[in-house]
């Protein structure tokens, strides 16, 4: 039996209370996913992007489900939230059936919408006490998500952390890790799916990875676009910026370019996702107001209770704004 620590029990109680709130909060609220905004704007304000700490958006191919990560202010505990949609409105909002007990982050729908991949610090086996992050998945059975998750593969899941799975239509999986074979502090790795098995992960070449940090890569279903965050590059505006690369005619990744102005900010910009159905680019940002004069207490308290208080939110913009010409 897995031993549950007192802190974990307290977090679970808090989560149960929060889940009750999530079920009733925002029911019936509209979420527009029909047309991409021409410029960067907050996505689903008051429903998804709130004064809480949100990140890691994923939208199902049929637009009937949305998942994202909700965490404490200090990220000591994080869980995956599931939203069900009908005719553009929220009909259900709660902690995903497979989440809520362990630190779970970064959901990603498979191309057919029947699986969700995610990164979790749950134990791989009964005697596992390492609590490192590994890649897991759940399948949909009779229209419902199985509450029991399965580890993806021993080839991928190691004693190191594996983060941010992104799975192409052919099953190839891209993820973040800090393996000894990395070119920098963290790299984007690829494990190809061949004959029903994952192959040994390889670090993407220097058109993507560098001696700095590269993490949280989204890869399009046909593997022709990759978007990721890098921290420490010369053109980085602050806490980490988004970069994008396309494959050339030879099937090689071109040198990654800094995303267009308006997407990156002086704070961290990360967790990219592209809705190929509407050509909308989504990402997480911890951007916050910039003060050019002394602020009074009531105004500051108002900012702290707003979505743009410096914690994570989801932003959206048309894909044409992301892709450099």
C-alpha positions as CSV (number, residue, x, y, z in Angstrom):
1,X,0.0,0.0,0.0
2,X,1.3,3.5,-0.9
3,X,2.0,5.6,2.2
4,X,0.2,9.0,2.2
5,X,2.0,11.7,4.1
6,X,0.1,14.1,6.4
7,X,0.8,17.0,4.0
8,X,-0.7,15.0,1.2
9,X,-3.8,14.3,3.2
10,X,-4.3,18.0,3.9
11,X,-3.9,18.8,0.3
12,X,-6.4,16.1,-0.6
13,X,-9.0,17.6,1.7
14,X,-8.4,21.0,0.3
15,X,-8.7,19.6,-3.2
16,X,-12.0,17.9,-2.4
17,X,-13.4,21.3,-1.2
18,X,-12.0,22.9,-4.3
19,X,-13.5,20.3,-6.5
20,X,-17.0,21.1,-5.1
21,X,-16.4,24.7,-6.0
22,X,-15.1,23.7,-9.5
23,X,-18.3,21.7,-10.3
24,X,-20.5,24.7,-9.7
25,X,-18.2,27.5,-10.8
26,X,-18.7,28.8,-14.4
27,X,-21.4,26.3,-15.4
28,X,-23.1,27.6,-18.5
29,X,-20.4,30.1,-19.2
30,X,-19.4,30.4,-22.8
31,X,-15.9,29.7,-24.0
32,X,-15.2,30.9,-27.5
33,X,-12.9,28.6,-29.6
34,X,-14.3,29.4,-33.0
35,X,-12.1,32.2,-34.2
36,X,-8.6,33.0,-33.2
37,X,-8.0,36.5,-31.8
38,X,-5.9,38.8,-34.0
39,X,-3.7,39.9,-31.1
40,X,-2.7,38.3,-27.8
41,X,-5.6,38.2,-25.3
42,X,-6.5,36.3,-22.1
43,X,-8.3,33.1,-22.8
44,X,-11.6,32.4,-21.1
45,X,-11.2,35.1,-18.4
46,X,-13.0,34.2,-15.2
47,X,-13.6,30.6,-16.3
48,X,-10.1,29.3,-17.0
49,X,-7.8,32.3,-16.6
50,X,-8.5,33.6,-13.1
51,X,-6.6,34.9,-10.0
52,X,-5.5,31.3,-9.4
53,X,-2.4,29.7,-10.9
54,X,-3.3,28.1,-14.3
55,X,-1.1,26.6,-17.0
56,X,-0.8,23.8,-19.6
57,X,-3.9,24.1,-21.8
58,X,-5.1,21.2,-24.0
59,X,-8.2,21.1,-26.2
60,X,-9.7,17.9,-27.5
61,X,-9.8,17.5,-31.3
62,X,-13.6,17.6,-31.2
63,X,-13.6,20.8,-29.0
64,X,-15.9,19.0,-26.4
65,X,-13.2,18.9,-23.7
66,X,-10.6,21.2,-22.3
67,X,-7.9,20.3,-19.7
68,X,-5.4,22.5,-17.9
69,X,-3.3,22.5,-14.8
70,X,-4.4,24.3,-11.6
71,X,-1.8,24.7,-8.9
72,X,-1.1,26.4,-5.6
73,X,0.6,29.7,-5.6
74,X,4.0,28.1,-4.9
75,X,3.4,25.1,-7.2
76,X,3.7,22.7,-4.2
77,X,0.6,20.9,-5.4
78,X,-0.9,20.8,-8.9
79,X,-3.8,18.9,-10.5
80,X,-5.4,18.6,-13.9
81,X,-8.9,20.2,-14.3
82,X,-11.4,18.8,-16.9
83,X,-14.0,21.0,-18.6
84,X,-16.7,19.5,-20.7
85,X,-18.3,21.7,-23.3
86,X,-21.6,21.6,-25.2
87,X,-22.6,24.1,-27.8
88,X,-19.8,26.4,-26.8
89,X,-20.7,26.4,-23.1
90,X,-19.3,24.8,-19.9
91,X,-21.5,21.9,-18.8
92,X,-19.0,20.3,-16.3
93,X,-15.9,21.5,-14.5
94,X,-14.0,19.4,-12.1
95,X,-10.7,17.7,-11.2
96,X,-10.0,15.1,-13.9
97,X,-11.0,11.5,-12.8
98,X,-7.4,10.4,-13.0
99,X,-5.9,13.3,-11.1
100,X,-6.1,15.0,-7.7
101,X,-4.0,12.8,-5.5
102,X,-0.5,13.3,-6.8
103,X,1.3,16.2,-8.5
104,X,-0.1,16.0,-12.1
105,X,0.7,18.5,-14.9
106,X,0.8,19.1,-18.6
107,X,-2.1,17.2,-20.2
108,X,-2.0,16.4,-24.0
109,X,-4.8,14.8,-26.1
110,X,-3.9,12.2,-28.6
111,X,-4.7,13.0,-32.2
112,X,-7.8,10.8,-32.1
113,X,-8.9,12.2,-28.7
114,X,-9.0,8.8,-27.1
115,X,-5.9,9.2,-24.9
116,X,-4.6,11.9,-22.6
117,X,-0.9,12.0,-21.8
118,X,0.5,13.9,-18.9
119,X,3.4,14.2,-16.5
120,X,3.0,13.0,-12.9
121,X,5.0,12.5,-9.7
122,X,2.9,9.5,-8.7
123,X,4.9,6.3,-7.9
124,X,5.7,4.0,-10.7
125,X,5.3,1.0,-8.4
126,X,4.3,0.3,-4.8
127,X,7.8,0.7,-3.4
128,X,8.7,3.7,-5.5
129,X,9.7,6.6,-3.1
130,X,11.6,8.8,-5.6
131,X,8.6,10.9,-6.6
132,X,10.2,12.1,-9.8
133,X,8.0,13.1,-12.8
134,X,7.3,10.5,-15.4
135,X,5.0,10.3,-18.4
136,X,1.6,8.6,-18.0
137,X,-1.5,8.2,-20.1
138,X,-5.2,7.4,-19.6
139,X,-7.7,6.1,-22.1
140,X,-11.4,6.9,-22.7
141,X,-13.7,4.0,-22.0
142,X,-17.4,4.2,-22.9
143,X,-17.1,8.0,-23.2
144,X,-15.4,8.4,-19.7
145,X,-11.8,8.8,-18.8
146,X,-10.3,5.8,-17.0
147,X,-9.4,7.0,-13.4
148,X,-6.4,4.6,-13.5
149,X,-3.4,5.9,-15.4
150,X,-0.7,3.8,-17.0
151,X,3.0,4.7,-17.4
152,X,3.9,5.2,-21.0
153,X,7.1,3.1,-21.3
154,X,10.2,2.1,-19.3
155,X,12.2,3.4,-22.2
156,X,11.0,6.9,-21.5
157,X,10.4,6.9,-17.7
158,X,13.7,6.9,-15.8
159,X,15.0,8.1,-12.4
160,X,15.2,11.5,-13.9
161,X,12.2,13.8,-14.5
162,X,10.3,13.6,-17.8
163,X,8.0,16.5,-18.6
164,X,5.6,17.9,-21.1
165,X,4.6,15.1,-23.5
166,X,3.6,16.0,-27.0
167,X,2.5,13.2,-29.2
168,X,2.4,13.3,-33.0
169,X,-0.3,11.5,-35.1
170,X,2.2,8.7,-35.8
171,X,2.8,8.1,-32.1
172,X,6.2,9.8,-31.9
173,X,6.6,11.5,-28.5
174,X,8.5,14.7,-27.7
175,X,9.2,15.6,-24.1
176,X,11.6,17.5,-21.8
177,X,14.4,15.9,-19.8
178,X,17.8,16.7,-18.3
179,X,19.5,13.5,-19.3
180,X,23.3,13.1,-19.4
181,X,23.0,13.2,-23.2
182,X,21.4,16.6,-23.2
183,X,23.2,19.5,-25.0
184,X,22.2,21.9,-22.2
185,X,20.6,22.0,-18.7
186,X,17.4,20.7,-20.2
187,X,16.7,19.5,-23.7
188,X,13.8,18.5,-25.9
189,X,13.9,14.8,-26.6
190,X,12.2,12.6,-29.2
191,X,11.3,8.9,-28.9
192,X,9.9,7.5,-32.1
193,X,7.1,5.0,-32.0
194,X,8.1,1.9,-34.1
195,X,6.3,-1.5,-34.4
196,X,4.2,-0.6,-31.3
197,X,7.2,0.3,-29.1
198,X,9.1,3.5,-28.1
199,X,12.7,3.8,-29.1
200,X,15.5,5.2,-27.0
201,X,15.0,9.0,-26.7
202,X,17.4,11.2,-28.6
203,X,18.1,14.9,-28.0
204,X,16.9,17.1,-30.9
205,X,19.8,18.8,-32.8
206,X,21.2,22.3,-32.2
207,X,18.5,23.9,-34.4
208,X,16.3,23.3,-31.4
209,X,18.5,22.5,-28.3
210,X,21.3,24.7,-27.0
211,X,23.7,24.9,-24.1
212,X,20.9,26.7,-22.2
213,X,17.5,25.5,-21.1
214,X,14.9,24.2,-23.6
215,X,11.6,22.8,-22.3
216,X,7.9,22.4,-22.9
217,X,7.7,21.6,-26.6
218,X,4.5,21.3,-28.5
219,X,4.8,19.4,-31.8
220,X,2.1,19.6,-34.5
221,X,0.3,16.3,-35.5
222,X,2.3,15.9,-38.7
223,X,5.6,17.0,-37.0
224,X,6.1,20.1,-39.2
225,X,6.0,22.7,-36.5
226,X,7.6,22.7,-33.0
227,X,7.2,25.5,-30.4
228,X,9.1,25.4,-27.1
229,X,10.5,27.6,-24.4
230,X,14.1,28.5,-23.9
231,X,15.7,30.3,-21.1
232,X,19.0,32.2,-21.2
233,X,19.4,32.9,-24.9
234,X,20.6,36.3,-26.0
235,X,17.2,37.5,-27.2
236,X,15.3,36.2,-24.1
237,X,13.2,39.0,-22.7
238,X,13.1,37.7,-19.2
239,X,12.1,34.5,-17.5
240,X,12.0,32.3,-20.6
241,X,10.6,32.9,-24.1
242,X,8.8,31.0,-26.8
243,X,10.7,29.9,-29.9
244,X,9.4,28.2,-33.1
245,X,10.8,26.1,-35.8
246,X,9.5,24.5,-39.0
247,X,10.7,21.5,-40.9
248,X,12.3,22.2,-44.3
249,X,11.8,20.2,-47.5
250,X,14.5,17.7,-46.4
251,X,12.5,17.0,-43.2
252,X,15.0,18.8,-40.9
253,X,14.2,21.3,-38.3
254,X,15.2,24.9,-39.3
255,X,17.0,27.1,-36.8
256,X,14.4,28.1,-34.1
257,X,13.3,31.7,-34.1
258,X,12.2,34.0,-31.3
259,X,8.4,34.3,-31.4
260,X,6.9,37.5,-32.7
261,X,6.6,40.6,-30.5
262,X,3.5,40.5,-28.3
263,X,3.7,36.8,-27.5
264,X,6.9,36.9,-25.4
265,X,7.1,39.1,-22.3
266,X,9.6,40.0,-19.5
267,X,8.1,37.1,-17.5
268,X,8.1,33.4,-18.4
269,X,6.1,32.4,-21.5
270,X,5.7,28.7,-21.9
271,X,3.4,25.7,-22.3
272,X,2.6,26.2,-26.0
273,X,-0.4,24.5,-27.7
274,X,-1.8,24.9,-31.2
275,X,-5.5,24.2,-32.0
276,X,-5.0,23.0,-35.6
277,X,-8.8,23.1,-36.1
278,X,-9.0,26.9,-35.7
279,X,-5.3,27.9,-36.2
280,X,-5.1,29.3,-32.7
281,X,-1.9,29.5,-30.7
282,X,-2.3,29.1,-26.9
283,X,0.3,29.6,-24.3
284,X,0.9,30.2,-20.6
285,X,2.4,33.4,-19.3
286,X,3.1,34.8,-15.9
287,X,3.0,38.4,-17.2
288,X,1.9,41.1,-14.8
289,X,1.2,44.8,-14.8
290,X,4.2,47.2,-15.0
291,X,4.0,50.1,-12.6
292,X,5.2,53.5,-13.8
293,X,4.1,55.3,-10.7
294,X,3.4,54.7,-7.0
295,X,0.4,52.5,-6.5
296,X,-2.1,52.9,-3.6
297,X,-3.2,49.9,-1.4
298,X,-6.8,49.5,-2.8
299,X,-5.6,49.4,-6.4
300,X,-2.8,47.0,-5.5
301,X,-5.3,44.7,-3.7
302,X,-7.5,44.8,-6.8
303,X,-4.6,43.7,-9.0
304,X,-3.7,40.9,-6.6
305,X,-7.3,39.5,-6.8
306,X,-7.3,39.8,-10.6
307,X,-6.2,37.3,-13.3
308,X,-3.2,39.4,-14.2
309,X,-1.6,39.3,-10.8
310,X,1.6,37.6,-12.0
311,X,0.5,34.0,-11.6
312,X,0.0,31.7,-14.6
313,X,-2.8,32.4,-17.1
314,X,-3.7,31.1,-20.6
315,X,-3.4,33.4,-23.6
316,X,-4.6,33.0,-27.2
317,X,-3.7,34.5,-30.5
318,X,-4.0,33.6,-34.2
319,X,-1.3,31.2,-35.4
320,X,-0.1,33.7,-38.0
321,X,1.2,35.9,-35.2
322,X,3.4,33.1,-34.0
323,X,5.0,32.0,-37.2
324,X,7.8,34.4,-38.3
325,X,7.9,35.2,-42.0
